[in-house]
């Protein structure tokens, strides 16, 4: 089964290679959680849910009915963004050597990447999925004013101490809001060291500008990113004017231990 339907498009392999490269490069610019979470997969488009927790057995008190054995499960969302390429422009590229505009591919891939980031950091409430910033059982500390040069280190150290107390000793990764991340380019008074450099020594798993409020510190044992179909481009139709295509992927964040997370909340 070819779920992407690419053969029906009639596009040569060289064009598909350029489309794939454009999509992957555009998405990679925005994806941060894949740089510090453990990855498992891809398992294919058929992965629609994951069983979680141990199996439990339910016995009937009167013993007249058979026991029931089962476990809970979580969905594996499919993320998808459609886009279109001009038939005339593709033909001009193939027959006349004109440049091929791949901006629509890049924009669609960026939309999927942003949705993935939202899924990992914030979950999808409607599907019962929690993210790194709202998982129940996580630790939390408050953020002070990071325009004060020592405050960022003080706040992150408080978060590190919370995770240490929970038995998670790193290496830590730190995802920060754009505003918090950008404040780290100040230098300590009388020194050439940036705050960013200083915190990088504490957070050896990396510092990342991410779509969060405040910041979130975590140990990689927090869980893993389970991938069904990794980011791919598929074909749906040709209406004579446009090739109708889409970027899609399926994945879910499998949370193993929320005690490995400490959010740094905006005051």
C-alpha positions as CSV (number, residue, x, y, z in Angstrom):
1,X,0.0,0.0,0.0
2,X,1.3,3.4,-1.0
3,X,-0.4,5.8,1.3
4,X,1.4,8.8,-0.1
5,X,0.2,8.2,-3.7
6,X,3.3,9.7,-5.2
7,X,3.4,7.5,-8.3
8,X,0.0,9.0,-9.4
9,X,1.5,12.5,-9.6
10,X,3.7,11.7,-12.6
11,X,6.6,13.8,-11.2
12,X,10.1,12.6,-11.9
13,X,12.3,11.3,-9.1
14,X,14.5,14.4,-9.3
15,X,11.6,16.7,-8.5
16,X,10.5,14.6,-5.6
17,X,14.0,14.7,-4.2
18,X,14.0,18.5,-4.3
19,X,10.5,18.6,-2.7
20,X,11.6,16.2,0.1
21,X,14.8,18.1,0.8
22,X,12.9,21.4,0.9
23,X,10.3,20.0,3.3
24,X,12.9,18.4,5.6
25,X,15.2,21.4,5.7
26,X,12.3,23.8,6.5
27,X,11.0,21.6,9.3
28,X,14.4,21.0,10.8
29,X,14.8,24.8,11.4
30,X,11.8,24.8,13.7
31,X,12.0,21.5,15.5
32,X,13.6,21.7,18.9
33,X,12.2,18.8,21.0
34,X,13.7,16.2,18.7
35,X,17.1,17.5,19.7
36,X,16.8,16.5,23.3
37,X,14.1,13.8,23.5
38,X,14.8,10.2,22.7
39,X,13.2,9.0,19.5
40,X,11.6,5.7,18.7
41,X,10.4,4.7,15.2
42,X,9.3,5.3,12.6
43,X,6.8,2.5,12.8
44,X,4.6,3.5,9.8
45,X,1.3,5.2,9.2
46,X,-0.6,2.3,10.7
47,X,0.5,3.2,14.2
48,X,-2.7,4.9,15.5
49,X,-2.4,4.4,19.2
50,X,0.0,3.2,21.9
51,X,-0.8,1.1,25.0
52,X,0.5,2.6,28.2
53,X,0.9,1.3,31.7
54,X,0.7,-2.3,32.9
55,X,-2.1,-4.6,31.9
56,X,-4.7,-5.1,34.6
57,X,-7.2,-7.9,35.2
58,X,-10.8,-7.4,36.2
59,X,-12.5,-10.4,37.8
60,X,-16.2,-10.7,38.3
61,X,-17.2,-11.1,41.9
62,X,-19.6,-14.0,41.2
63,X,-17.1,-15.8,39.0
64,X,-19.7,-16.5,36.4
65,X,-18.1,-14.3,33.7
66,X,-14.6,-14.6,32.3
67,X,-11.9,-12.1,33.5
68,X,-11.2,-9.0,31.5
69,X,-7.5,-8.1,30.8
70,X,-6.5,-4.8,29.2
71,X,-4.6,-1.6,29.4
72,X,-5.1,2.1,28.7
73,X,-4.0,3.6,25.4
74,X,-3.2,7.0,23.9
75,X,-3.8,8.2,20.3
76,X,-1.0,8.9,17.8
77,X,-2.1,12.1,16.0
78,X,-1.6,12.5,12.3
79,X,-0.4,16.1,11.5
80,X,-1.1,17.2,7.9
81,X,-0.9,20.5,5.9
82,X,-2.0,20.7,2.2
83,X,-0.2,22.8,-0.4
84,X,-0.1,23.2,-4.2
85,X,2.5,23.6,-6.9
86,X,1.7,25.2,-10.2
87,X,1.5,22.7,-13.1
88,X,2.9,25.3,-15.5
89,X,5.8,26.2,-13.3
90,X,6.8,22.5,-12.8
91,X,6.6,22.0,-16.6
92,X,8.7,25.2,-17.1
93,X,11.3,23.8,-14.7
94,X,11.4,20.4,-16.4
95,X,11.3,21.5,-20.1
96,X,12.8,25.0,-20.0
97,X,15.2,24.8,-17.0
98,X,13.3,27.6,-15.2
99,X,13.7,27.9,-11.4
100,X,11.3,25.8,-9.4
101,X,9.5,27.7,-6.6
102,X,9.4,25.5,-3.5
103,X,8.2,28.1,-1.1
104,X,4.8,26.3,-0.8
105,X,6.5,23.1,0.3
106,X,8.6,25.0,2.9
107,X,5.5,26.8,4.3
108,X,3.6,23.5,4.6
109,X,6.5,21.8,6.3
110,X,6.9,24.7,8.7
111,X,3.2,24.5,9.6
112,X,3.5,20.8,10.4
113,X,6.7,21.4,12.4
114,X,5.0,24.2,14.5
115,X,2.2,21.8,15.2
116,X,4.6,19.1,16.3
117,X,6.3,21.6,18.7
118,X,2.9,22.5,20.1
119,X,2.0,18.8,20.6
120,X,5.3,18.1,22.5
121,X,5.3,21.2,24.7
122,X,1.6,21.7,25.3
123,X,-0.2,18.4,24.3
124,X,-3.7,18.2,22.7
125,X,-6.3,18.5,25.4
126,X,-9.1,17.3,23.2
127,X,-7.2,14.0,22.7
128,X,-6.2,13.6,26.3
129,X,-2.5,14.3,25.6
130,X,-0.3,16.3,28.0
131,X,2.9,18.1,27.0
132,X,6.1,19.0,28.8
133,X,4.7,22.3,30.1
134,X,1.4,21.0,31.5
135,X,2.0,17.3,32.5
136,X,0.6,16.5,35.9
137,X,3.2,15.7,38.5
138,X,5.9,18.0,37.1
139,X,7.9,20.3,39.4
140,X,7.7,24.1,39.0
141,X,9.6,27.2,40.1
142,X,9.0,30.9,39.4
143,X,11.0,33.0,37.0
144,X,12.3,36.4,38.1
145,X,13.4,39.4,36.1
146,X,16.1,38.1,33.7
147,X,17.2,41.6,32.7
148,X,19.0,41.3,36.1
149,X,22.1,39.5,34.9
150,X,22.3,37.0,37.8
151,X,18.6,36.1,37.9
152,X,18.6,33.6,35.0
153,X,21.3,31.4,36.6
154,X,19.6,31.6,39.9
155,X,16.2,30.5,38.5
156,X,17.6,27.7,36.5
157,X,19.7,26.5,39.4
158,X,16.5,26.3,41.5
159,X,14.9,24.1,38.8
160,X,18.0,21.9,38.6
161,X,17.8,21.4,42.4
162,X,14.2,20.4,42.1
163,X,15.1,17.7,39.5
164,X,18.1,16.6,41.5
165,X,15.8,16.1,44.5
166,X,13.6,14.0,42.3
167,X,16.5,11.8,41.4
168,X,17.1,13.2,38.0
169,X,20.7,14.3,37.6
170,X,20.8,15.3,33.9
171,X,22.2,16.0,31.4
172,X,19.5,18.7,31.4
173,X,18.0,20.4,28.4
174,X,16.4,23.8,28.7
175,X,13.7,25.1,26.4
176,X,13.0,28.8,26.7
177,X,10.5,31.3,25.4
178,X,12.0,33.6,22.7
179,X,12.0,36.6,25.1
180,X,13.9,34.6,27.9
181,X,16.3,33.1,25.4
182,X,17.2,36.5,23.9
183,X,18.1,37.9,27.3
184,X,20.9,35.4,27.6
185,X,23.1,37.3,25.2
186,X,24.1,39.8,27.9
187,X,27.6,39.6,29.3
188,X,28.4,39.4,32.9
189,X,29.9,42.6,34.2
190,X,33.6,42.7,33.9
191,X,33.6,39.5,31.8
192,X,33.5,38.3,28.2
193,X,31.2,35.4,29.2
194,X,27.6,35.5,28.0
195,X,24.8,34.3,30.2
196,X,24.1,31.8,27.4
197,X,27.6,30.3,27.7
198,X,27.3,30.0,31.4
199,X,24.0,28.3,31.3
200,X,25.2,25.9,28.6
201,X,27.7,24.5,31.1
202,X,24.9,23.7,33.4
203,X,22.4,22.5,30.8
204,X,24.6,20.1,28.8
205,X,21.6,18.7,26.9
206,X,21.3,22.1,25.2
207,X,19.4,25.4,25.3
208,X,16.6,25.9,22.8
209,X,14.3,28.8,21.7
210,X,10.9,27.1,21.8
211,X,7.1,28.0,21.8
212,X,6.7,28.1,25.6
213,X,6.0,30.6,28.2
214,X,8.9,31.0,30.7
215,X,11.0,27.9,30.3
216,X,11.0,24.2,31.0
217,X,14.0,22.1,32.2
218,X,14.0,18.4,31.8
219,X,16.0,15.2,32.1
220,X,15.9,13.1,28.9
221,X,14.5,10.2,31.0
222,X,11.2,12.1,31.0
223,X,10.0,10.0,28.0
224,X,10.3,9.6,24.3
225,X,8.9,10.8,21.0
226,X,7.3,7.8,19.2
227,X,7.1,8.3,15.5
228,X,4.6,6.5,13.3
229,X,5.2,8.1,9.9
230,X,8.1,10.6,9.8
231,X,7.6,13.8,7.9
232,X,6.8,13.0,4.3
233,X,5.2,14.6,1.2
234,X,2.2,13.0,-0.5
235,X,0.0,13.6,-3.6
236,X,-3.8,13.9,-3.8
237,X,-4.8,15.3,-7.2
238,X,-3.9,17.3,-10.3
239,X,-6.7,19.7,-11.4
240,X,-4.9,20.8,-14.5
241,X,-3.7,24.0,-12.8
242,X,-2.0,22.7,-9.6
243,X,-0.5,19.6,-8.2
244,X,-2.4,19.1,-4.9
245,X,0.1,17.8,-2.3
246,X,0.5,17.7,1.4
247,X,3.1,17.3,4.2
248,X,2.2,14.9,6.9
249,X,3.6,13.0,9.9
250,X,2.2,11.0,12.8
251,X,3.8,11.0,16.3
252,X,3.1,11.2,20.0
253,X,5.1,12.2,23.1
254,X,5.1,9.2,25.4
255,X,5.6,10.6,28.9
256,X,7.4,8.2,31.2
257,X,8.0,10.3,34.3
258,X,6.7,13.8,34.9
259,X,9.1,14.2,37.9
260,X,11.8,14.7,35.3
261,X,10.3,18.0,34.3
262,X,10.5,21.4,36.0
263,X,8.7,24.3,34.5
264,X,9.9,27.9,35.1
265,X,6.7,29.8,35.4
266,X,6.3,33.5,34.4
267,X,5.9,35.5,37.6
